[in-house]
Amino acid sequence: MKINISESALELGKNAAMLISDKLNQKIKEKGEARMVVSTGTSQFEMFRALIKEEIDWTKVEVFHLDEYIGLPVTHKASFRKYLYERFINLVPVKEFHSVDVEGNITVRIRELTSAIRRKPVDLGLIGIGVNGHIAFNDPPADFDTQDAYIVVKLNDQCKLQQLDEGWFETLNDVPDEAVSMSVWQIMRCRSIISVVPHLVKADAVCKTLTSKVTNAIPATVLKKHPDWNLFLDQNSASKIIAF
C-alpha cells in the first residue's frame, strides 16, 4: 500500500492522473495494449480533468465500467454511463468501452461483461471509496466470497444518502434500490489499483479503512490485501488519520 496526500483535491487529481498515465503507458509499451476499470462520482472530477490531458495512446486502452443503477436511463443526470461519456469516453479515443447497460435483459448483459473482462487480465482499476466504505456498489456487509464478475446488489441507506448529498437526485426516494456492480473479487483481480479519495466527507471512511481489520462491514479494507494499491488523499480526507 502506498499513500499519497495532497494539499487539495485539484493537486490530488493531477498526481493520480500522472500515476495512471505511467501505469497505462508502461503496459502499452510492454504488450501493446492496456485494460482498465473506471469509477465515477464527484470525487473523481479532478482526476478525470487531469487524466484526459495526459499523453496516453488511448486507442490501445480498453475500458470497463464499474457499476450502474438499475432502472435509471443513460439520459438521467445520475447515470454513471452519462458521467463517463461526458467526462472521459467522448473526450479520448479509447479502444473499447464496456458499459454496464441496464436496459433489457440484465442477466444477458452481465454474462457479456463477464466474458469480456475475463478474456485477459485487467491492468489497472480506478476504485473509489464511498462514505460508507463501499467499493463500487458493494455496500456493507459486502459479499467477499462470490467470484461472479458482476452482481446485482441492493443499495443501503447511507449509500443512497451520499448520492443525494452529492446532488445527483432530488429526493432520497428517487435513488434506485438496486444496481449492477463489479464484485469485490473481480476488483481485486486488477493488477494495480488506484483509489482517488478526496474531500472531508470521506475522512471517516478513510480512517476506518486504514485502521480497521479487513472486514466486509467496511468493504474498502479489503484493498489493503492488494499487492499494488495506491491511495490518493487530500488534506481533508486524511484529516482523521492521526499518524499523518
Order of alpha helices (4+ residues) and beta strands (2+ residues): beta-alpha-beta-alpha-beta-beta-alpha-beta-alpha-beta-beta-alpha-beta-alpha-beta-alpha-beta
